């Protein structure tokens, strides 16, 4: 986890290459919606 915090770009690239694309896109959608909730609540 500490390495992921130090290198977020490399970690995200590793996740994109290793994990299922639909899963990563779903995670992105949940992150976006959580930010929208933070801004609009």
Phi and psi in radians as a Rosetta constraint file:
Dihedral C 1 N 2 CA 2 C 2 CIRCULARHARMONIC -1.129 0.35
Dihedral N 2 CA 2 C 2 N 3 CIRCULARHARMONIC -0.654 0.35
Dihedral C 2 N 3 CA 3 C 3 CIRCULARHARMONIC -1.154 0.35
Dihedral N 3 CA 3 C 3 N 4 CIRCULARHARMONIC -0.643 0.35
Dihedral C 3 N 4 CA 4 C 4 CIRCULARHARMONIC -1.145 0.35
Dihedral N 4 CA 4 C 4 N 5 CIRCULARHARMONIC -0.635 0.35
Dihedral C 4 N 5 CA 5 C 5 CIRCULARHARMONIC -1.232 0.35
Dihedral N 5 CA 5 C 5 N 6 CIRCULARHARMONIC -0.595 0.35
Dihedral C 5 N 6 CA 6 C 6 CIRCULARHARMONIC -1.287 0.35
Dihedral N 6 CA 6 C 6 N 7 CIRCULARHARMONIC -0.614 0.35
Dihedral C 6 N 7 CA 7 C 7 CIRCULARHARMONIC -2.226 0.35
Dihedral N 7 CA 7 C 7 N 8 CIRCULARHARMONIC 1.300 0.35
Dihedral C 7 N 8 CA 8 C 8 CIRCULARHARMONIC -1.149 0.35
Dihedral N 8 CA 8 C 8 N 9 CIRCULARHARMONIC -0.613 0.35
Dihedral C 8 N 9 CA 9 C 9 CIRCULARHARMONIC -1.178 0.35
Dihedral N 9 CA 9 C 9 N 10 CIRCULARHARMONIC -0.774 0.35
Dihedral C 9 N 10 CA 10 C 10 CIRCULARHARMONIC -1.137 0.35
Dihedral N 10 CA 10 C 10 N 11 CIRCULARHARMONIC -0.669 0.35
Dihedral C 10 N 11 CA 11 C 11 CIRCULARHARMONIC -1.139 0.35
Dihedral N 11 CA 11 C 11 N 12 CIRCULARHARMONIC -0.751 0.35
Dihedral C 11 N 12 CA 12 C 12 CIRCULARHARMONIC -1.142 0.35
Dihedral N 12 CA 12 C 12 N 13 CIRCULARHARMONIC -0.672 0.35
Dihedral C 12 N 13 CA 13 C 13 CIRCULARHARMONIC -1.125 0.35
Dihedral N 13 CA 13 C 13 N 14 CIRCULARHARMONIC -0.686 0.35
Dihedral C 13 N 14 CA 14 C 14 CIRCULARHARMONIC -1.134 0.35
Dihedral N 14 CA 14 C 14 N 15 CIRCULARHARMONIC -0.712 0.35
Dihedral C 14 N 15 CA 15 C 15 CIRCULARHARMONIC -1.126 0.35
Dihedral N 15 CA 15 C 15 N 16 CIRCULARHARMONIC -0.731 0.35
Dihedral C 15 N 16 CA 16 C 16 CIRCULARHARMONIC -1.079 0.35
Dihedral N 16 CA 16 C 16 N 17 CIRCULARHARMONIC -0.705 0.35
Dihedral C 16 N 17 CA 17 C 17 CIRCULARHARMONIC -1.357 0.35
Dihedral N 17 CA 17 C 17 N 18 CIRCULARHARMONIC -0.514 0.35
Dihedral C 17 N 18 CA 18 C 18 CIRCULARHARMONIC -1.680 0.35
Dihedral N 18 CA 18 C 18 N 19 CIRCULARHARMONIC -0.654 0.35
Dihedral C 18 N 19 CA 19 C 19 CIRCULARHARMONIC -1.600 0.35
Dihedral N 19 CA 19 C 19 N 20 CIRCULARHARMONIC 2.987 0.35
Dihedral C 19 N 20 CA 20 C 20 CIRCULARHARMONIC -1.241 0.35
Dihedral N 20 CA 20 C 20 N 21 CIRCULARHARMONIC 2.318 0.35
Dihedral C 20 N 21 CA 21 C 21 CIRCULARHARMONIC -1.019 0.35
Dihedral N 21 CA 21 C 21 N 22 CIRCULARHARMONIC -0.679 0.35
Dihedral C 21 N 22 CA 22 C 22 CIRCULARHARMONIC -1.117 0.35
Dihedral N 22 CA 22 C 22 N 23 CIRCULARHARMONIC -0.637 0.35
Dihedral C 22 N 23 CA 23 C 23 CIRCULARHARMONIC -1.170 0.35
Dihedral N 23 CA 23 C 23 N 24 CIRCULARHARMONIC -0.770 0.35
Dihedral C 23 N 24 CA 24 C 24 CIRCULARHARMONIC -1.148 0.35
Dihedral N 24 CA 24 C 24 N 25 CIRCULARHARMONIC -0.662 0.35
Dihedral C 24 N 25 CA 25 C 25 CIRCULARHARMONIC -1.176 0.35
Dihedral N 25 CA 25 C 25 N 26 CIRCULARHARMONIC -0.632 0.35
Dihedral C 25 N 26 CA 26 C 26 CIRCULARHARMONIC -1.151 0.35
Dihedral N 26 CA 26 C 26 N 27 CIRCULARHARMONIC -0.698 0.35
Dihedral C 26 N 27 CA 27 C 27 CIRCULARHARMONIC -1.092 0.35
Dihedral N 27 CA 27 C 27 N 28 CIRCULARHARMONIC -0.716 0.35
Dihedral C 27 N 28 CA 28 C 28 CIRCULARHARMONIC -1.077 0.35
Dihedral N 28 CA 28 C 28 N 29 CIRCULARHARMONIC -0.732 0.35
Dihedral C 28 N 29 CA 29 C 29 CIRCULARHARMONIC -1.101 0.35
Dihedral N 29 CA 29 C 29 N 30 CIRCULARHARMONIC -0.740 0.35
Dihedral C 29 N 30 CA 30 C 30 CIRCULARHARMONIC -1.140 0.35
Dihedral N 30 CA 30 C 30 N 31 CIRCULARHARMONIC -0.657 0.35
Dihedral C 30 N 31 CA 31 C 31 CIRCULARHARMONIC -1.121 0.35
Dihedral N 31 CA 31 C 31 N 32 CIRCULARHARMONIC -0.784 0.35
Dihedral C 31 N 32 CA 32 C 32 CIRCULARHARMONIC -1.080 0.35
Dihedral N 32 CA 32 C 32 N 33 CIRCULARHARMONIC -0.775 0.35
Dihedral C 32 N 33 CA 33 C 33 CIRCULARHARMONIC -1.159 0.35
Dihedral N 33 CA 33 C 33 N 34 CIRCULARHARMONIC -0.612 0.35
Dihedral C 33 N 34 CA 34 C 34 CIRCULARHARMONIC -1.144 0.35
Dihedral N 34 CA 34 C 34 N 35 CIRCULARHARMONIC -0.687 0.35
Dihedral C 34 N 35 CA 35 C 35 CIRCULARHARMONIC -1.133 0.35
Dihedral N 35 CA 35 C 35 N 36 CIRCULARHARMONIC -0.707 0.35
Dihedral C 35 N 36 CA 36 C 36 CIRCULARHARMONIC -1.081 0.35
Dihedral N 36 CA 36 C 36 N 37 CIRCULARHARMONIC -0.713 0.35
Dihedral C 36 N 37 CA 37 C 37 CIRCULARHARMONIC -1.105 0.35
Dihedral N 37 CA 37 C 37 N 38 CIRCULARHARMONIC -0.696 0.35
Dihedral C 37 N 38 CA 38 C 38 CIRCULARHARMONIC -1.107 0.35
Dihedral N 38 CA 38 C 38 N 39 CIRCULARHARMONIC -0.709 0.35
Dihedral C 38 N 39 CA 39 C 39 CIRCULARHARMONIC -1.313 0.35
Dihedral N 39 CA 39 C 39 N 40 CIRCULARHARMONIC -0.621 0.35
Dihedral C 39 N 40 CA 40 C 40 CIRCULARHARMONIC -1.652 0.35
Dihedral N 40 CA 40 C 40 N 41 CIRCULARHARMONIC -0.171 0.35
